Amino acid sequence: MKKRVLSALLAPMLLFAMAAPGMAAEGGDSARRLATVTERVKSTLGLDTQRYKNFSGQLTEGELAPTWRLSWSGEDGSLEITAAESGKILSYYLYSDDENRDDAPLSLPKRDPARAKAAAAAFLGKVLDSYESVDLEDAADQSVSLRQTRYYFRGTVKLNGCPSPLSFSLAVRSSDYAVAQFRRDSMESGYLGSLPAADFRTSQSQAEPLLRSTLSMRLEYVLEDEGNRAVLRYLPNSIHNFYVDDASGTLVDLTELYEGLGESDRKGSESMAPETGADASAGGNGLTQAERLGADKLKGTLSKEALDQKARAVTQLGLDSYTLASASYREEELEPDAPAIIAQLSYAKRVEDGTFRRIVTLDAKTGGLLRVYSSRPQAPDEENKVSEDAARKTAEAFLSAQQKSRFAQCAAYAGDLGDQRENGRYGAWRFQYARQEQGYFFPHDQFTVEIDAADGSVSSYAQSWSKNVRFDSARGIISEEQAFGAYYKMFRLVKGYVAVPQKLDLSDPEHAPLAEMGYRALNSLKLGWQLSATERSALGIDAKTGQPVLREESSGGTLTYSDLEGSQAKQAVEALAEYGIGYAGGRFRPEKQLTQLDLAALLASTQGLVIDPDNLAEGDADRVYRAVYGMGALRREDRNDGKVLSRLDVIRCLLDAGGYGPAARLQGIYRTDFSDAGDIPDGLLGYAALAQALKLADGGRLNPGQSAARADAALMLFAFMERN
């Protein structure tokens, strides 16, 4: 696991120099070069810059390649473009003072995805080279937002029709469908060497078994849907990043390549444990936080001195040479719905290279050990004084003493530890033990212990244990081969360009300056095959059904309902739901009589506060009404949660929330064509007339006094929000 994470971190670092040495300066001085680049950029984009009064160009002669930042500004906006010396557009940012921010209250944003896509395609047609392309259909951000003012496209730049590690992002304004933002990676300024032709030698049938061999699975118990039932599932093991090199037809471990180049920089870079927060650094007055919890909660808690004795009694913690620096108390939920008071003791000892810290957390009432963290100053690699075997014996003796009955249900577990070669390399030996049931691991319940490789003390201890878990039977499970087959179907083989680190040739004069600055390698693009997950990645394979367990996808702001079939408001409710407007809980109940709370909840959802008015949590109603007061739809003195609203009540609230209230209250200037205009109460004719003009009410009758249903509120709200 560490290797996979480290490779992801190391890949973009300057250590691997993601760009090639700069091209020779064209022309002579910087002014001439600036003029040339500016002309090329304007020609590429067809820019008319007459509207701007100011212009400047900034040259960055980096170690890798020169780039230009061209900036135009005027009274009504600005434009900034980054370009390579060749004039290739690397980034583009357009700002206009008159850009429509869509601040109209209760208004749906303008949406024309096809027009936005066409604008994006036209722009990309200008800035991409002939061998470059993008798939805008895949790159389009399908999410919608009530405050949406731009369409976003993010994806991969294909080279010669093949996938590549180059990415791009682009934004189109919804107000005028102008491209407002663009950024891209480029081959010229990002990679060593030339682009290979897309002539593949290795076939899919040759690459597939090699890549397939990198995948493996393990069978474990996992908790199902956050409940207390554990089921068996085949889980994928963490793997390195591999590709099959097209030229040689061999499997290449990219993770090891990156790590090999960065080995010296990684040594000593990891602390034994994370630093703690404010509790650990607080002064000696350790009861300050505890006092805030209240006297009743603190009854029976042990003093700082008594807790210190409890901690030091656990001799494996090696606290004899440490001084207690501080103690703090706080409330923590050690078990679901069972808050307890815990005490955190911060110990320290000063050494020549810095300060060693050990944070010990205890149950504040019993003094039972809960967890341990340590940190130490970074130091050069030194030989471990404690062997792995001795450290393991210490860890197991420690757990037997602390958690005898639970530890007896555990066995050594390596499922999440990754490559065991990492263990012991950073001053500590790490051991993990997980619960076993019916011969299978249940890693949700586990103990993790780290032993200091210098003195053999317990430097880290963490635990997790569940109560009342029901373990599903192990009968009727599918074979590992069947599970693997189902899992492998979740991948596809992709051939394309792969970023591969290549060591610098120190004999090459062009590379010498980079080597002097500490660069060891540059990325180059090579042809190869890789495994790519399909649209939805699998968490694993259900051990009984053989079906993939898919990762939950975020639905963004979209709400869904199960009870809209046959309702006249179905289209309006679903359209609003796309923007997160509606009710939580999965049911809209369109025919239910509309209460004031129902309408308030509907309006509050336009502000991002979504609740289920039929299943209120504590404080939900108060939060909803505060939002509606802020919108101007109701006054505090008008609150009446259960009041059934009339159709005219709904219209009045909508128009007040939308800013039309002052105009609607003007007298003597309105008329309506409703056949039942005589039923409109005195003083409210303006609301009815505006409702007719805005098409909130259809047909010849308004039915102002008729009780409204939730469907009526949705239809009126949708019509009102579509008015622009």
MOUR-V284643 format. One record per backbone hydrogen bond with DSSP energy under -1.0 kcal/mol. CO is the residue of the C=O (numbers start at 1). NH is the residue of the N-H. Records with the same first field share a line. If there is no record, write none. Layout:
# MOUR-V284643
CO: NH  NH
This chain:
# MOUR-V284643
1: 5
2: 6
3: 7
4: 8
5: 9
6: 10
7: 11
10: 13
13: 16
14: 17
15: 520
29: 33
30: 34
31: 35
32: 36
33: 37
34: 38
35: 39
36: 40
37: 41
38: 42
39: 43
40: 44
41: 45
42: 46  47
49: 52
54: 73
56: 71
58: 69
60: 62  67
67: 60
68: 83
69: 58
70: 81
71: 56
72: 79
73: 53  54
76: 97
77: 74
78: 95
79: 72
80: 93
81: 70
82: 90  91
83: 68
84: 87
88: 84
90: 184
91: 82
92: 182
93: 80
95: 78
96: 99
112: 116
113: 117
114: 118
115: 119
116: 120
117: 121
118: 122
119: 123
120: 124
121: 125
123: 126  127
124: 128
129: 132
131: 160
133: 158
135: 139
136: 140
139: 154
145: 148
149: 174
151: 172
152: 141
153: 170
155: 168
158: 133
159: 162
162: 159
163: 497
166: 157
167: 185
168: 155
169: 183
170: 153
171: 180  181
172: 151
173: 177
178: 173
180: 94
181: 171
182: 92
183: 169
187: 191
197: 199
203: 207
204: 208
207: 211
208: 212
209: 213
211: 214
212: 215
216: 237
218: 235
220: 233
222: 231
224: 227
228: 470
229: 224
230: 472
231: 222
232: 543
233: 220
234: 541
235: 218
241: 254  255
243: 252
244: 529
245: 249
250: 245
252: 243
253: 257
254: 258
255: 259
256: 260
257: 261
258: 262
262: 266
263: 267
266: 269
277: 281
284: 286
285: 288
287: 291
290: 293
291: 294
294: 298
296: 299
298: 301
303: 307
304: 308
305: 309
306: 310
307: 311
308: 312
309: 313
311: 314
313: 315
314: 317
315: 318
316: 458
319: 322
323: 348
326: 346
328: 344
330: 342
332: 334  340
335: 338
340: 332
341: 364
342: 330
343: 362
344: 328
345: 360
346: 325  326
347: 358
348: 323
349: 356
351: 354
354: 351
356: 349
357: 375
358: 347
359: 373
360: 345
361: 370  371
362: 343
363: 367
364: 302
368: 363
371: 361
372: 461
373: 359
375: 357
387: 391
388: 392
389: 393
390: 394
391: 395
392: 396
393: 397
394: 398
395: 399
396: 400
397: 401
398: 402
399: 403
403: 407
404: 408
406: 409
407: 410
409: 436
411: 434
419: 422
420: 423
422: 425
427: 453
428: 424
429: 451
431: 449
432: 413
433: 447
434: 411
435: 442
437: 440
440: 437
441: 221
442: 445
445: 435
446: 464
447: 433
448: 462
449: 431
450: 459  460
451: 429
452: 456
453: 385  386
457: 452
460: 450
461: 372
462: 448
464: 446
470: 230
479: 483
480: 484
481: 485
482: 486
483: 487
484: 488
485: 489
487: 490
488: 491
490: 534
492: 532
494: 530
496: 528
498: 526
500: 524
502: 522
504: 506
505: 508
508: 511  512
511: 515
512: 516
513: 517
514: 519
515: 518
520: 504
522: 502
523: 192
524: 500
526: 498
527: 246
528: 496
529: 244
530: 494
532: 492
537: 551
540: 549
541: 234
542: 546
543: 478
547: 542
549: 539
555: 558
564: 567
567: 570
569: 573
570: 574
571: 575
572: 576
573: 577
574: 578
576: 579  581
577: 559  580
586: 562
589: 592
590: 711
592: 710
594: 645
595: 599
596: 600
597: 601
598: 602
599: 603
600: 604
601: 605
603: 606
604: 607  609
605: 608
611: 584
612: 615
617: 620
619: 623
620: 624
621: 625
622: 626
623: 627
624: 628
625: 629
626: 630
627: 631
628: 633
629: 632
635: 638
636: 639
640: 643
641: 597
643: 596
645: 708
646: 650
647: 651
648: 652
649: 653
650: 654
651: 655
652: 656
653: 657
654: 658
655: 660
656: 659
660: 664
661: 665
663: 666
674: 677
676: 679
677: 680
681: 684
684: 688
685: 689
686: 690
687: 691
688: 692
689: 693
690: 694
691: 696
700: 675
703: 706
704: 648
706: 647
708: 594
709: 713
710: 714
711: 715
712: 716
713: 717
714: 718
715: 719
716: 720
717: 721
718: 722
720: 723
721: 108
